[in-house]
Amino acid sequence: MNIDMIRAAAKRLHGHARRTPLLSSPFLDDIAGRKVYVKPECLQHTGSFKFRGGWSALSGMDPEKRSHGVIAYSSGNHAQGIALAARMHGVPSVIVMPSDAPALKIENTKALGAEVVLYDRDSEDRDEIGARLAAQRGLTLIKPFDDPLVIAGQGTTGLEIAQDANSLGIQNADILVCCGGGGFSSGIALACAADAPTLRIRPVEPEGFDDVARSLISGKIERNATTSGNICDAIITPQPGDLTFPILHRLCGPGLTITENEALRAMAQAFLRLKLVAEPGGAAALAAALYRPNDITGDAVIVTISGGNVDPAQFAQALATLP
């Protein structure tokens, strides 16, 4: 992985992905006690940054190989990103999704033209299912985070952050990134190491599912005891990736964790103050900025809202946290 791969992905994404801005609100600044800049990837195609990696992977693939179709596994956001990118390339896609994924994500993935195969997170191995189906049908597996082309696509977010931070004169700030397996965090870290080296990337995870934070401390890949049981489903993975972890370990600052309630409250504030719809996992970084201020240094912080694919009932639950 290197910056040239990210720049190449940016060229392939030009005209296909949305360039999201950095947003701010004085109300959020008051809660956080510092200036807060929000990168709203919930406004990206399919409602998540994952479209960047999906398009990067398919557009960077050998055309003959791509024509046979692709397969991916995901709780929903990578699924939709791959499904849309595959449809735009005119090739079939199969998505292996956990049976407890939000209904909206399952429905949207099907609506985008993908064949959905459901599995049980706790009793079945998605890697085994994906590998088996790929072999049986001649499909190319696109992993959700541990894939060079996917990481490169996600890293284009970092190029945009670096450019906008420079325009705004933001220096020596933390960039808080909602983190599952580390594709988003590692891509942004690589981009910023090249274009904004004074900005520090910090992964944000739910409490009890902080495999990346623990791995950064121990210096080796740590696993989560379970991979279900938290509303931040979009950023729950068994462990950091073999490709992503060395990048995270080399370039990232300490990880942060947030509670489910903090995620819900951050969702409500994003809607109230920025008119953005965020899902729980997608609001994790904003939650850390707002409700863990003592764990952050500097006069400003940049946060990603990584996704906005939330069921209406859960969004209502978030809004109910408002006074």
MOLIN-V272589 format. One line per field, one symbol per residue. ss: DSSP state (H for helix, E for strand, L for the rest). Layout:
# MOLIN-V272589
ss: ???
This chain:
# MOLIN-V272589
ss: LLHHHHHHHHHHHLLLLLLLLEELLHHHHHHHLLEEEEEEHHHLHHHELHHHHHHHHHHLLLHHHHHLLEEEELLLHHHHHHHHHHHHHLLLEEEEEELLLLHHHHHHHHHLLLEEEEELLLLLLHHHHHHHHHHHHLLEELLLLLLHHHHHHHHHHHHHHHHHHHHHLLLLLEEEEELLLLHHHHHHHHHHHHHLLLLEEEEEEELLLLHHHHHHHHLLLLELLLLLLLLLHHHLLLELLHHHHHHHHHHELLLEEELHHHHHHHHHHHHHHHLLLLLLHHHHHHHHHHHLHHHLLLLEEEEEELELLLLHHHHHHHHLLLL
